[in-house]
Amino acid sequence: MLPGLGQMMKDQVMPGIFWAALVAGGYYAFFWPGLVFHALCILDAAFSKGHESMMDLTSWPKRILFVAMIAALVGYIYYRNV
């Protein structure tokens, strides 16, 4: 029920904190982005092994995807509140 808790229980503290912030931002923006990010967080915690995580950010495609998701979320929050 708490975003990032599954990652933290697998000793992935930083990815857990990132997921918690991302899901909280998604729910702040609107219900559906938060729900999508929450589902991705659950899948990441369920199917990652040890240090392999979607939020590991060791490769460039993962970094680009992460920055794109954050930019889309910030843009959506801005557009919704203007």
N, CA, C and O of each residue as an XYZ file, in Angstrom:
328
protein
N       0.808     -1.196      0.000
C       0.000      0.000      0.000
C       0.854      1.265      0.000
O       0.409      2.307     -0.480
N       2.060      1.190      0.524
C       2.941      2.361      0.534
C       3.920      2.268     -0.629
O       4.684      1.306     -0.707
N       3.916      3.243     -1.534
C       4.830      3.204     -2.672
C       6.283      3.220     -2.215
O       6.665      4.021     -1.362
N       7.083      2.334     -2.783
C       8.501      2.275     -2.467
C       8.851      1.334     -1.330
O      10.028      1.034     -1.131
N       7.870      0.859     -0.580
C       8.165     -0.008      0.564
C       8.739     -1.354      0.105
O       9.642     -1.892      0.746
N       8.224     -1.892     -0.987
C       8.742     -3.170     -1.505
C      10.192     -3.051     -1.930
O      10.989     -3.960     -1.699
N      10.538     -1.928     -2.555
C      11.930     -1.715     -2.944
C      12.809     -1.583     -1.705
O      13.910     -2.132     -1.662
N      12.327     -0.854     -0.696
C      13.120     -0.678      0.520
C      13.309     -1.997      1.264
O      14.348     -2.211      1.887
N      12.321     -2.874      1.205
C      12.456     -4.176      1.859
C      13.470     -5.061      1.144
O      13.985     -6.008      1.739
N      13.764     -4.770     -0.119
C      14.773     -5.504     -0.882
C      16.120     -4.783     -0.856
O      16.969     -5.032     -1.712
N      16.321     -3.903      0.106
C      17.552     -3.118      0.259
C      17.809     -2.205     -0.934
O      18.964     -1.953     -1.280
N      16.760     -1.710     -1.559
C      16.868     -0.721     -2.627
C      16.273      0.584     -2.092
O      15.180      0.987     -2.489
N      17.000      1.232     -1.197
C      16.467      2.384     -0.481
C      16.233      3.573     -1.411
O      15.150      4.158     -1.400
N      17.234      3.939     -2.216
C      17.075      5.101     -3.103
C      15.969      4.884     -4.138
O      15.152      5.784     -4.335
N      15.910      3.724     -4.808
C      14.768      3.516     -5.714
C      13.430      3.585     -4.985
O      12.446      4.070     -5.544
N      13.384      3.111     -3.753
C      12.141      3.193     -2.977
C      11.729      4.627     -2.702
O      10.548      4.963     -2.776
N      12.701      5.473     -2.384
C      12.410      6.884     -2.143
C      11.965      7.566     -3.435
O      11.023      8.358     -3.432
N      12.651      7.253     -4.549
C      12.254      7.823     -5.844
C      10.836      7.410     -6.216
O      10.046      8.241     -6.663
N      10.506      6.123     -6.034
C       9.151      5.653     -6.357
C       8.123      6.349     -5.476
O       7.064      6.748     -5.960
N       8.421      6.500     -4.191
C       7.472      7.151     -3.287
C       7.211      8.596     -3.737
O       6.066      9.049     -3.751
N       8.274      9.308     -4.099
C       8.110     10.692     -4.554
C       7.366     10.753     -5.884
O       6.512     11.619     -6.077
N       7.681      9.845     -6.798
C       7.034      9.833     -8.105
C       5.549      9.525     -7.987
O       4.727     10.179     -8.629
N       5.199      8.537     -7.174
C       3.787      8.184     -6.993
C       3.043      9.305     -6.276
O       1.906      9.617     -6.632
N       3.662      9.907     -5.282
C       3.016     11.025     -4.584
C       2.775     12.193     -5.537
O       1.720     12.826     -5.496
N       3.752     12.473     -6.392
C       3.570     13.525     -7.383
C       2.473     13.181     -8.376
O       1.716     14.053     -8.800
N       2.389     11.919     -8.744
C       1.327     11.488     -9.656
C      -0.051     11.649     -9.044
O      -0.978     12.117     -9.705
N      -0.188     11.266     -7.790
C      -1.483     11.439     -7.125
C      -1.797     12.921     -6.894
O      -2.963     13.316     -6.898
N      -0.777     13.728     -6.694
C      -1.006     15.158     -6.541
C      -1.508     15.763     -7.851
O      -2.393     16.618     -7.855
N      -0.926     15.302     -8.966
C      -1.320     15.826    -10.266
C      -2.769     15.478    -10.580
O      -3.547     16.339    -10.989
N      -3.119     14.233    -10.392
C      -4.467     13.750    -10.679
C      -4.474     12.288    -10.293
O      -3.415     11.708    -10.051
N      -5.621     11.692    -10.232
C      -5.720     10.310     -9.773
C      -5.046      9.329    -10.735
O      -4.327      8.433    -10.292
N      -5.265      9.483    -12.039
C      -4.793      8.481    -13.001
C      -3.287      8.399    -13.129
O      -2.767      7.284    -13.176
N      -2.530      9.522    -13.190
C      -1.065      9.363    -13.217
C      -0.544      8.674    -11.961
O       0.370      7.853    -12.039
N      -1.112      8.997    -10.818
C      -0.694      8.333     -9.580
C      -0.976      6.848     -9.608
O      -0.168      6.048     -9.135
N      -2.114      6.477    -10.158
C      -2.476      5.059    -10.246
C      -1.531      4.313    -11.180
O      -1.120      3.192    -10.879
N      -1.184      4.921    -12.306
C      -0.255      4.286    -13.252
C       1.120      4.124    -12.624
O       1.715      3.049    -12.707
N       1.639      5.189    -11.990
C       2.941      5.101    -11.339
C       2.924      4.092    -10.194
O       3.913      3.394     -9.973
N       1.821      4.009     -9.469
C       1.700      3.051     -8.377
C       1.756      1.627     -8.921
O       2.417      0.766     -8.339
N       1.063      1.372    -10.039
C       1.094      0.043    -10.652
C       2.510     -0.306    -11.119
O       2.960     -1.437    -10.935
N       3.214      0.658    -11.720
C       4.595      0.405    -12.146
C       5.503      0.146    -10.945
O       6.408     -0.685    -11.015
N       5.264      0.847     -9.862
C       6.040      0.649     -8.638
C       5.838     -0.764     -8.094
O       6.793     -1.421     -7.682
N       4.590     -1.224     -8.098
C       4.280     -2.572     -7.616
C       4.955     -3.614     -8.499
O       5.536     -4.574     -7.994
N       4.880     -3.430     -9.817
C       5.509     -4.383    -10.737
C       7.024     -4.391    -10.569
O       7.647     -5.452    -10.623
N       7.622     -3.216    -10.366
C       9.065     -3.146    -10.152
C       9.469     -3.894     -8.885
O      10.458     -4.627     -8.881
N       8.708     -3.711     -7.818
C       9.035     -4.394     -6.558
C       8.821     -5.901     -6.681
O       9.573     -6.682     -6.098
N       7.816     -6.309     -7.425
C       7.493     -7.731     -7.524
C       8.475     -8.495     -8.402
O       8.812     -9.638     -8.094
N       8.936     -7.891     -9.477
C       9.718     -8.635    -10.457
C      11.194     -8.284    -10.492
O      11.927     -8.877    -11.284
N      11.671     -7.353     -9.677
C      13.104     -7.048     -9.664
C      13.813     -7.992     -8.717
O      13.255     -8.431     -7.711
N      15.047     -8.294     -9.057
C      15.843     -9.198     -8.228
C      17.037     -8.425     -7.671
O      17.864     -7.923     -8.432
N      17.124     -8.334     -6.380
C      18.268     -7.693     -5.744
C      18.452     -6.250     -6.170
O      17.610     -5.395     -5.894
N      19.580     -5.983     -6.857
C      19.902     -4.604     -7.238
C      19.358     -4.230     -8.607
O      19.577     -3.106     -9.058
N      18.652     -5.139     -9.288
C      18.067     -4.823    -10.585
C      16.727     -4.140    -10.355
O      15.784     -4.759     -9.861
N      16.645     -2.892    -10.707
C      15.420     -2.133    -10.526
C      15.218     -1.218    -11.719
O      16.181     -0.822    -12.375
N      13.968     -0.883    -12.001
C      13.700      0.073    -13.064
C      14.307      1.420    -12.720
O      14.657      2.183    -13.621
N      14.440      1.728    -11.442
C      14.957      3.019    -11.008
C      16.455      2.957    -10.725
O      16.985      3.831    -10.040
N      17.153      1.933    -11.242
C      18.585      1.795    -11.019
C      19.357      2.920    -11.707
O      20.382      3.368    -11.194
N      18.876      3.377    -12.857
C      19.424      4.501    -13.596
C      20.889      4.323    -13.969
O      21.642      5.296    -13.987
N      21.306      3.086    -14.269
C      22.688      2.856    -14.672
C      22.866      2.940    -16.175
O      23.989      3.107    -16.650
N      21.793      2.831    -16.932
C      21.913      2.915    -18.388
C      21.212      4.176    -18.886
O      20.300      4.694    -18.241
N      21.651      4.653    -20.036
C      21.097      5.889    -20.590
C      19.621      5.793    -20.937
O      18.893      6.753    -20.687
N      19.131      4.683    -21.503
C      17.683      4.622    -21.774
C      16.836      4.759    -20.510
O      15.781      5.392    -20.545
N      17.275      4.183    -19.408
C      16.538      4.317    -18.157
C      16.579      5.753    -17.648
O      15.584      6.266    -17.136
N      17.723      6.393    -17.790
C      17.833      7.785    -17.357
C      16.928      8.692    -18.187
O      16.245      9.563    -17.650
N      16.931      8.475    -19.506
C      16.102      9.290    -20.388
C      14.627      9.070    -20.088
O      13.855     10.027    -20.048
N      14.228      7.820    -19.877
C      12.838      7.522    -19.544
C      12.444      8.174    -18.224
O      11.344      8.714    -18.108
N      13.321      8.133    -17.235
C      13.040      8.736    -15.942
C      12.860     10.245    -16.075
O      11.916     10.809    -15.521
N      13.752     10.896    -16.800
C      13.653     12.343    -16.986
C      12.393     12.693    -17.774
O      11.738     13.692    -17.478
N      12.047     11.881    -18.773
C      10.838     12.129    -19.560
C       9.584     11.985    -18.699
O       8.651     12.777    -18.836
N       9.549     10.987    -17.816
C       8.392     10.809    -16.939
C       8.255     11.988    -15.983
O       7.147     12.478    -15.763
N       9.355     12.443    -15.419
C       9.311     13.581    -14.504
C       8.891     14.848    -15.251
O       8.081     15.625    -14.746
N       9.437     15.057    -16.450
C       9.077     16.239    -17.233
C       7.601     16.221    -17.614
O       6.932     17.254    -17.568
N       7.094     15.049    -17.989
C       5.678     14.941    -18.334
C       4.798     15.233    -17.125
O       3.776     15.908    -17.247
N       5.187     14.731    -15.969
C       4.409     14.961    -14.757
C       4.423     16.439    -14.367
O       3.381     16.998    -14.025
N       5.585     17.069    -14.415
C       5.679     18.496    -14.078
C       4.893     19.331    -15.087
O       4.196     20.274    -14.711
N       5.007     18.984    -16.367
C       4.241     19.696    -17.384
C       2.751     19.546    -17.192
O       2.000     20.503    -17.376
N       2.315     18.356    -16.822
C       0.900     18.119    -16.581
C       0.409     18.924    -15.379
O      -0.669     19.518    -15.431
N       1.180     18.949    -14.310
C       0.794     19.714    -13.115
C       0.708     21.206    -13.475
O      -0.233     21.889    -13.071
N       1.680     21.699    -14.224
C       1.660     23.103    -14.632
C       0.458     23.406    -15.506
O      -0.250     24.386    -15.274
N       0.220     22.568    -16.517
C      -0.890     22.794    -17.439
C      -2.228     22.752    -16.718
O      -3.125     23.535    -17.030
N      -2.369     21.854    -15.765
C      -3.624     21.711    -15.033
C      -3.898     22.903    -14.133
O      -5.056     23.259    -13.915
N      -2.853     23.523    -13.608
C      -3.032     24.617    -12.651
C      -2.986     26.001    -13.274
O      -3.184     26.992    -12.572
N      -2.733     26.097    -14.567
C      -2.693     27.419    -15.220
C      -4.064     27.818    -15.696
O      -4.230     28.895    -16.269
